[in-house]
Every structure is written in structure tokens, then in C-alpha cells.
Amino acid sequence: MADLNDVPDGDEAESGDELASLRRQLDEKQDRLLRALAEGDNARRRAQREREEYVKYANEALVRDLVPVLDNLERALEAARAGGQTGSVIEGVELIQRELLRVLEKTGVTRYSALGQRFDPTRHEAVARRVNVTEAPDTVVAEIAPGYLLNGRVLRPALVAVAAAPDEGAA
């Protein structure tokens, strides 16, 4: 004979289903909460990175405007030396040029040369091709103006002349 206690009561079955449903809802809400917290944390980190990036490159426009000044100082020095001038004026211009470069270096600007390197369109701007039998094609053989980086990012590409094979020059 079966004991009456062994037979499940309808109320107990309903409360078990209700408990399982409440646990599922709790798990879903906890999952949504964790996702929202992670999303907020990611947004905070992204905003921090963007602020740091902004500060790192905030002076880019000013520095970009100063690069032609450096080029002009270099041209002035070359012209004075070519004209046979010596003395305190050249020394003064050289001092100004070095000081300007030093100030720009403090802000993250570095000057780079491309001579002898393989042409890289991300770092060099080709303004001429020169037939050259001693250098491999697409090698930088002359530098018209040096390149500048701001915290590792190209501020101005180096203006260069690139080697061309003799048969390329005829084409």
C-alpha cells in the first residue's frame, strides 16, 4: 500500500517550478548586470585612451607649421655656406636651428633620414626618380628634405629621390 506522503502534492510541484523560474530570472539579471559593468568599464578605458591620445598629439598642428621653419633655416645655412660666408651669423642661425630642434624633441618630435633605405610610401614622399646602376631600384638615393615623426606618427614624410633601374629611365 502506498503512503500518502510519497505522492507529490500539487502545491509542491508548482513551488518547484516557480523556484526554478525565479532562479533563471536571477541568473539572467546577474548576467545583464555583469555585462553592463563590463561595458561601463570598457567605455571608461576607451575614454581614458582617447584623452591620452588627444594630449599626446594636441600640438600636432603647431608642430606641423614649424617644420617649414626648420627647412628654411637649413636652406639659409646651405646658401650662406655655398656663398662662402663664415662667422657669427652662420653660427647664430645654427644655434637657433639646434635650439628649435631641441624644443621640438621635448614635445615628441624626431627628425629622420631616409637615405639608403628602401622606399616606404608611409614614411617617404618620392619627388624624383634617378637612374642609378649602383643602388637597387626603389632605394632612396637622395633626400630633399628630412622626415619628422611626432611620438612615432609621421608628421611629414621625408621628401626623397628614388633609384630607378637604367631600363626604367628609358621607359
Buried (B, 14 or more C-beta within 10 A) or exposed (E): EEEEEEEEEEEEEEEEEEEEEEEEEEEEEEEEEEEEEEEEEEEEEEEEEEEEEEEBBEBBEEBBEBBEEBBEBBEBBEEBEEEEEEEEEBEEBBEBBEEBBEEBEEBBBBBBEBEEBEBBEEBBBBEEBEBBEEBEBBBBBBBBBBBBBBBEEBBBBBBBBBBBBEEEEEE
